[in-house]
């Protein structure tokens, strides 16, 4: 299987994350992709190829132009105003405040465009987000041209990024951009399957009223887990999109048998939908030893569900989402991809 990746993803190297009331070294770090790349090479999974650089291609089809401009200039504006440290939002247009006005003040705009406070911004964030998006487009083009599967080793991840909000380590929604790209190139129906431990709130928001892209997510119960405010089972789409969003919230401690049942149901729904392309938001933070998650999948389980994905018979694009810097992240990602190849 071809993997697409570029060292430009390493340009994002923030120093701070708000976690448990403290500023800590971010869990989403450059070492994640280094571990995965090492495992890809050790397992002889296949060639690792650089994506074409495409600028803003694909971004403005999904994301608000003012939001994109804000992200592009945030670091330079932050520095120009004399702030120390990294931009971290501190106020939001919460329930008792107006959400229809964008402040002129930089910190006010930072809160307007952020959905959470854990994700800081550093000098290389925008360029890394563009590179991650380019990886997703390259993997999608490979699958559109040749079928089978391809892996986009994306960083930063994307599934928490909404049309005009960043957070959860995500800035551009790689899976949504890939899905729209496929639609624009003649694919009538696209399914996005999110297997990350955390709900793909951004992807859901982007496609919630559409009937041409089915979104299915298997994740930790949002009553207990980030992002908390989206991902409940009764969220099924609205308007033309009614019935085209599927959420499978599961409790802490969920092991593979129960998780696999949810996957099998989601895959059956994807087949009924008539999907012509499957995009997998591949988070491997469902692993039992992941530091910020609470499911209990083991490494062999990732191989098994890779085979299940292959049995759909659908051309499949895999895009990296979560899974944090435990040594097994490389094993688990490659197990899914190898399981797919062998399925």
ABEGO torsion letter per residue (X at the ends): XBBBBBAAAAABBBABBBBGGBBBBBABBAAAAAAAAAAAAAAGAEBBBBBBBAEABGAAAABBAAAAAAAAAAAAAAAAAGBBEBBBBABBBBAABBAABBBABAAAAAAAABABAABBBBAAAAAAAAAAAAAAAAAAAAAAAAEEBBBBBBOBBAAABBAABBEGGBABBAAAAAAAAAAAAGBABBBBBBABABBBAAAAAAAAABAABBBBBBBBBAAABOAGABGBAABAEBEAABGABBBBBBBBGBBAAAAAAAAAAAAAAAAAAGBABBBBBBBAAABAABAABABABBAAAAAAAAAAAAAAGBBBBBBBBBEBBBAAAAAAAAAAAAAAAAX
